[in-house]
Amino acid sequence: MKNLEAMSQFEDLKNSGKHIFLFSADWCPDCRVIEPVLPEIENKFKEFTFVYVDRDQFIDLCAQLDVFGIPSFIAYENGKELGRFVSKDRKTQEEIENFITGLS
């Protein structure tokens, strides 16, 4: 999984190709719970590039996108938002996979 380094990178990635942005933070216990299954999820959905967004580092981006709970996912293809799985609730591998499957 790539790490988001800069706002300009977010715009570039969002506008070219298929990306799923994972909004997370080191201190978030629900985020740690899904960490072990993320490689498997990435492997199942190779058409997407997954990008980790540190909520604390990109708090303005989170506010701009209405991401007020983590872990959260937003998918884009060539600048168009395909869908979002945004809430403060703990997410299971099945819920994440169902979200991604529903994007196509």
C-alpha positions in Angstrom: 0.0 0.0 0.0 1.3 3.4 -0.9 1.4 6.2 1.6 0.0 9.6 0.7 2.9 12.1 0.9 1.3 15.4 -0.3 -2.0 17.0 -1.3 -0.7 17.4 -4.9 -0.2 13.6 -4.9 -3.8 13.0 -3.8 -5.1 15.1 -6.7 -2.8 13.3 -9.2 -3.8 9.9 -7.9 -7.5 10.7 -7.6 -7.6 12.0 -11.2 -5.7 9.2 -12.9 -6.6 5.5 -12.6 -8.5 3.6 -10.0 -7.6 4.2 -6.4 -9.0 3.4 -3.0 -7.9 5.8 -0.3 -7.8 4.4 3.3 -8.1 7.1 5.9 -6.5 5.8 9.1 -4.3 6.8 12.0 -1.6 5.0 14.2 -3.6 5.6 17.4 -6.9 4.1 16.0 -7.7 0.6 17.5 -10.3 -0.2 14.8 -7.8 0.6 12.1 -5.3 -1.8 13.7 -7.9 -4.6 13.6 -8.2 -4.5 9.8 -4.4 -4.1 9.2 -3.7 -7.8 9.0 -6.3 -8.4 6.2 -5.4 -5.4 4.1 -2.8 -7.3 2.0 -5.3 -10.0 1.2 -7.9 -7.4 0.2 -5.4 -5.6 -2.0 -4.5 -8.9 -3.6 -8.2 -9.6 -4.4 -8.8 -6.2 -6.0 -5.7 -5.6 -8.1 -7.5 -3.2 -10.4 -7.3 -0.6 -7.6 -4.2 1.0 -6.1 -4.6 1.3 -2.4 -3.3 4.5 -0.7 -2.9 5.0 3.0 -3.9 8.5 4.2 -2.8 9.4 7.7 -5.8 11.3 9.2 -3.6 13.4 11.5 -1.3 14.4 8.7 -4.1 15.3 6.3 -6.8 16.6 8.6 -7.8 19.3 6.1 -8.3 16.7 3.4 -10.5 14.7 5.7 -12.6 17.7 6.5 -12.9 18.6 2.8 -14.0 15.0 2.0 -16.3 14.7 5.1 -14.3 11.9 6.6 -15.0 12.3 10.3 -14.6 8.7 11.3 -11.8 6.2 10.7 -11.1 3.7 9.3 -12.8 5.0 6.1 -12.4 4.2 2.4 -13.1 6.4 -0.6 -12.7 5.1 -4.2 -12.0 7.1 -7.3 -11.6 6.4 -11.0 -10.1 9.1 -13.2 -11.4 11.9 -10.9 -14.9 10.5 -10.3 -15.8 9.2 -6.9 -17.0 5.6 -7.2 -18.1 5.2 -3.7 -17.3 5.7 0.0 -17.4 3.5 3.1 -17.1 6.3 5.7 -18.0 5.9 9.3 -16.4 5.6 12.7 -17.5 2.0 13.1 -15.1 -1.0 13.1 -15.1 -2.7 9.7 -14.8 -6.4 8.9 -12.9 -7.9 6.0 -16.2 -9.0 4.5 -17.7 -5.5 4.8 -14.7 -3.9 3.1 -14.7 -6.5 0.3 -18.5 -6.1 -0.2 -18.0 -2.3 -0.5 -15.2 -2.8 -3.1 -17.2 -5.4 -5.0 -20.2 -3.0 -5.1 -18.1 -0.3 -6.8 -18.1 -1.9 -10.2 
